[in-house]
Amino acid sequence: MKSFKLILNVWRQKSGNADGKFVRYEVPDVSEHMSFLEMLDVLNEALIGRGEQPVAFDHDCREGICGMCGFMINGDAHGPLPGTTVCQLHMRHFHDGQELWLEPWRARAFPVVRDLMVNRSAFDRVIAAGGFVSVNTGGVPDGNTLPIGKLDADRAMDAAACIGCGACVAMCPNSAAALFTGAKISHLGLLPQGQPERNTRAERMVTQMHAEGFGHCTSTGECEAVCPKHIKLEVIARMNADFLRAKLRSRD
């Protein structure tokens, strides 16, 4: 089993109100089979053993599904590999003696909590503003009750793949959340179940997105390039169309 040493420059910040700085650490005996977060676990075990505070970072499932993990690695959200979350990034993609710079998402709407952790509850409030459907509860309906075209079904599923990690916001030069919001609006807007609230959903979610302090989209495409689930820019166009339709109808 191949092992090597890494040099990490980690952003350390005790709280959102405290000043932060990069602190240099050396991590020896890094296995090429470790995930990036497992490598940080090894660093934290060493720090705890020395009586120092471990590096705080978000994580949960560690399977690239929950969207909890995420920070910048040498200026790239989630690191150098496309379509990969930090927890699914393995150390075999790095080399002995390599120096890495780790820092949290940088966006006004994502305030730093501690070290590499940020508060992404702004996403939750955008969802709560309209990311739902109204259905009658009861028995599970037959799967063929509401026929859905293959193209719409595929597009809805592609949009639903968004895990809300925030990489799109972190990588956007404007800190825009258009890809995230567009994915959530598109997912429901493409399905029959989402039609009753389609107009109000778009209007409320876009309004909340701006209220949270996210920037405006200028279509640079950085969000699509860094998205670990390959969400396409077309969801932003669909969001804009639904929002414009909703605003025009509200004037009638």
C-alpha positions as CSV (number, residue, x, y, z in Angstrom):
1,M,0.0,0.0,0.0
2,K,1.5,3.3,-1.1
3,S,1.7,6.1,1.5
4,F,3.1,9.6,1.3
5,K,3.2,13.0,3.1
6,L,1.0,16.0,2.5
7,I,1.4,19.6,3.5
8,L,-1.9,21.3,4.4
9,N,-2.6,25.0,4.8
10,V,-5.9,25.0,6.6
11,W,-8.1,28.0,7.3
12,R,-8.6,28.2,11.0
13,Q,-11.3,30.4,12.4
14,K,-12.8,30.0,15.9
15,S,-16.2,31.6,15.1
16,G,-17.9,33.7,12.5
17,N,-16.9,36.9,14.4
18,A,-13.3,35.9,14.9
19,D,-10.4,36.6,12.6
20,G,-9.1,33.6,10.7
21,K,-5.8,32.6,9.2
22,F,-4.1,29.7,7.4
23,V,-2.2,27.2,9.6
24,R,0.3,24.8,8.2
25,Y,0.2,21.1,9.0
26,E,2.2,18.1,7.8
27,V,0.3,14.9,7.5
28,P,2.6,11.8,7.1
29,D,1.7,8.3,6.2
30,V,-1.3,9.3,4.0
31,S,-2.6,6.2,2.3
32,E,-3.6,6.4,-1.4
33,H,-6.8,4.6,-0.5
34,M,-8.0,7.2,2.0
35,S,-10.7,9.6,1.1
36,F,-10.0,13.3,1.6
37,L,-12.1,13.4,4.7
38,E,-10.4,10.3,6.1
39,M,-7.1,12.0,5.7
40,L,-8.5,15.0,7.7
41,D,-9.6,12.5,10.3
42,V,-6.0,11.3,10.6
43,L,-4.9,15.0,11.0
44,N,-7.5,15.6,13.7
45,E,-6.5,12.5,15.7
46,A,-2.9,13.8,15.7
47,L,-4.1,17.3,16.8
48,I,-6.3,15.9,19.6
49,G,-3.3,13.8,20.7
50,R,-1.3,17.0,21.0
51,G,-4.0,18.7,22.9
52,E,-4.9,21.0,20.0
53,Q,-8.3,21.8,18.6
54,P,-9.3,19.6,15.6
55,V,-10.2,21.1,12.3
56,A,-14.0,21.5,12.0
57,F,-15.6,20.5,8.7
58,D,-19.0,19.4,7.6
59,H,-19.8,15.8,6.8
60,D,-22.5,13.2,7.2
61,C,-23.0,10.3,4.8
62,R,-19.6,10.4,3.2
63,E,-21.1,8.8,0.1
64,G,-21.5,11.9,-2.1
65,I,-25.3,12.0,-1.4
66,C,-26.1,14.3,1.5
67,G,-24.4,17.4,0.3
68,M,-23.0,18.2,3.7
69,C,-19.3,18.1,2.9
70,G,-17.6,20.8,0.9
71,F,-14.8,23.3,0.9
72,M,-12.2,24.8,-1.4
73,I,-9.1,22.8,-2.2
74,N,-6.4,24.9,-4.0
75,G,-9.2,27.3,-5.2
76,D,-11.5,24.5,-6.5
77,A,-14.8,23.7,-4.9
78,H,-14.6,20.0,-3.9
79,G,-11.1,19.7,-5.3
80,P,-9.6,19.1,-8.7
81,L,-11.8,16.2,-10.0
82,P,-15.0,17.0,-11.9
83,G,-18.3,15.4,-10.7
84,T,-16.8,14.6,-7.3
85,T,-17.6,15.6,-3.7
86,V,-14.8,16.1,-1.1
87,C,-15.9,12.9,0.6
88,Q,-15.5,10.9,-2.6
89,L,-12.2,12.4,-3.5
90,H,-9.4,9.9,-2.9
91,M,-5.8,10.6,-2.0
92,R,-4.4,8.6,-5.0
93,H,-5.1,11.8,-7.0
94,F,-2.4,13.7,-5.0
95,H,1.3,13.1,-4.7
96,D,4.1,13.0,-2.1
97,G,5.0,16.4,-0.7
98,Q,2.1,18.2,-2.4
99,E,1.0,21.4,-0.7
100,L,-2.8,22.0,-0.5
101,W,-4.7,25.1,0.6
102,L,-8.1,24.4,2.3
103,E,-10.6,27.1,3.0
104,P,-14.4,27.3,3.4
105,W,-17.0,28.5,0.9
106,R,-16.7,32.2,0.5
107,A,-20.1,33.9,0.1
108,R,-22.1,36.4,2.1
109,A,-25.0,34.1,2.3
110,F,-22.8,31.3,3.7
111,P,-21.3,32.8,6.9
112,V,-18.4,30.8,8.4
113,V,-19.3,28.9,11.5
114,R,-15.8,27.5,12.3
115,D,-12.8,26.6,10.3
116,L,-14.1,24.9,7.1
117,M,-17.7,24.9,8.2
118,V,-20.3,27.4,6.9
119,N,-23.9,28.0,7.6
120,R,-26.0,27.0,4.5
121,S,-29.4,27.5,6.1
122,A,-30.1,30.1,3.4
123,F,-30.7,27.1,1.1
124,D,-33.3,25.7,3.5
125,R,-35.2,29.0,3.5
126,V,-35.2,29.1,-0.3
127,I,-36.7,25.6,-0.3
128,A,-39.2,26.4,2.3
129,A,-40.4,29.4,0.3
130,G,-41.9,27.1,-2.4
131,G,-40.0,23.9,-3.0
132,F,-43.0,21.6,-2.3
133,V,-46.2,20.3,-3.8
134,S,-49.7,20.1,-2.4
135,V,-51.1,16.5,-2.6
136,N,-53.8,14.6,-0.8
137,T,-52.4,12.1,1.6
138,G,-53.6,8.5,1.7
139,G,-52.9,5.4,-0.1
140,V,-50.0,5.2,-2.5
141,P,-51.3,5.9,-6.1
142,D,-50.6,3.6,-8.9
143,G,-47.4,4.5,-10.8
144,N,-49.2,4.8,-14.1
145,T,-51.9,7.1,-12.8
146,L,-50.0,10.2,-14.0
147,P,-48.2,9.4,-17.2
148,I,-45.1,11.5,-17.7
149,G,-43.2,11.9,-20.9
150,K,-39.7,10.3,-21.0
151,L,-38.0,13.6,-21.8
152,D,-39.7,15.5,-18.9
153,A,-39.1,12.6,-16.5
154,D,-35.4,12.5,-17.4
155,R,-35.0,16.3,-17.0
156,A,-36.8,16.3,-13.7
157,M,-34.6,13.5,-12.4
158,D,-31.5,15.3,-13.6
159,A,-32.5,18.4,-11.7
160,A,-33.5,16.4,-8.6
161,A,-30.0,15.1,-8.4
162,C,-28.9,18.4,-6.8
163,I,-27.7,17.7,-3.3
164,G,-27.5,21.4,-2.2
165,C,-23.8,21.3,-1.3
166,G,-23.3,25.0,-2.2
167,A,-20.3,24.4,-4.6
168,C,-22.1,26.4,-7.3
169,V,-22.3,29.4,-5.0
170,A,-18.7,29.1,-3.8
171,M,-17.4,28.9,-7.3
172,C,-19.6,31.6,-8.9
173,P,-17.8,35.0,-9.1
174,N,-21.1,36.6,-8.0
175,S,-21.9,34.1,-5.3
176,A,-25.2,33.4,-7.1
177,A,-27.5,30.5,-6.2
178,A,-29.2,30.3,-9.5
179,L,-28.1,26.8,-10.3
180,F,-29.4,25.4,-7.0
181,T,-32.7,27.3,-7.1
182,G,-33.2,26.6,-10.8
183,A,-32.7,22.9,-10.1
184,K,-35.3,22.8,-7.3
185,I,-37.8,24.8,-9.4
186,S,-37.2,22.7,-12.5
187,H,-37.5,19.4,-10.7
188,L,-41.1,20.1,-9.6
189,G,-42.1,22.3,-12.5
190,L,-41.5,19.5,-15.0
191,L,-43.8,17.1,-13.3
192,P,-47.6,17.0,-13.3
193,Q,-47.6,17.1,-9.5
194,G,-45.8,20.4,-9.5
195,Q,-48.1,22.3,-11.8
196,P,-50.6,23.8,-9.3
197,E,-47.9,25.8,-7.5
198,R,-45.6,26.3,-10.5
199,N,-46.1,30.1,-10.8
200,T,-46.1,30.9,-7.1
201,R,-43.2,28.5,-6.5
202,A,-40.9,30.3,-8.9
203,E,-41.8,33.7,-7.7
204,R,-41.4,32.9,-4.0
205,M,-38.2,30.9,-4.3
206,V,-36.5,33.5,-6.6
207,T,-37.6,36.3,-4.3
208,Q,-36.2,34.4,-1.2
209,M,-33.0,33.7,-3.1
210,H,-32.3,37.4,-3.5
211,A,-33.4,38.2,0.0
212,E,-30.8,35.8,1.3
213,G,-28.0,37.9,-0.2
214,F,-27.0,35.7,-3.1
215,G,-25.6,37.5,-6.1
216,H,-27.1,37.7,-9.6
217,C,-26.3,35.1,-12.3
218,T,-24.3,36.4,-15.2
219,S,-24.0,33.0,-17.0
220,T,-20.3,32.5,-16.5
221,G,-20.9,28.7,-16.2
222,E,-18.6,28.1,-13.3
223,C,-21.5,26.6,-11.3
224,E,-22.2,23.9,-13.9
225,A,-18.4,23.2,-14.3
226,V,-18.0,22.5,-10.6
227,C,-21.3,20.8,-9.7
228,P,-20.7,17.3,-8.4
229,K,-24.0,16.1,-9.9
230,H,-23.6,17.7,-13.3
231,I,-26.6,20.0,-13.1
232,K,-27.0,21.9,-16.4
233,L,-27.3,25.6,-16.9
234,E,-30.7,24.9,-18.6
235,V,-32.3,24.8,-15.2
236,I,-31.5,28.5,-14.8
237,A,-33.2,29.3,-18.1
238,R,-36.3,27.4,-16.9
239,M,-36.3,29.2,-13.6
240,N,-36.1,32.6,-15.3
241,A,-38.9,31.6,-17.7
242,D,-41.2,30.5,-14.8
243,F,-40.4,33.5,-12.8
244,L,-41.2,35.9,-15.7
245,R,-44.4,34.0,-16.4
246,A,-45.4,34.3,-12.8
247,K,-44.7,38.0,-12.6
248,L,-46.7,38.7,-15.8
249,R,-49.7,36.7,-14.6
250,S,-49.7,38.4,-11.3
251,R,-50.4,41.7,-13.1
252,D,-53.6,40.4,-14.7
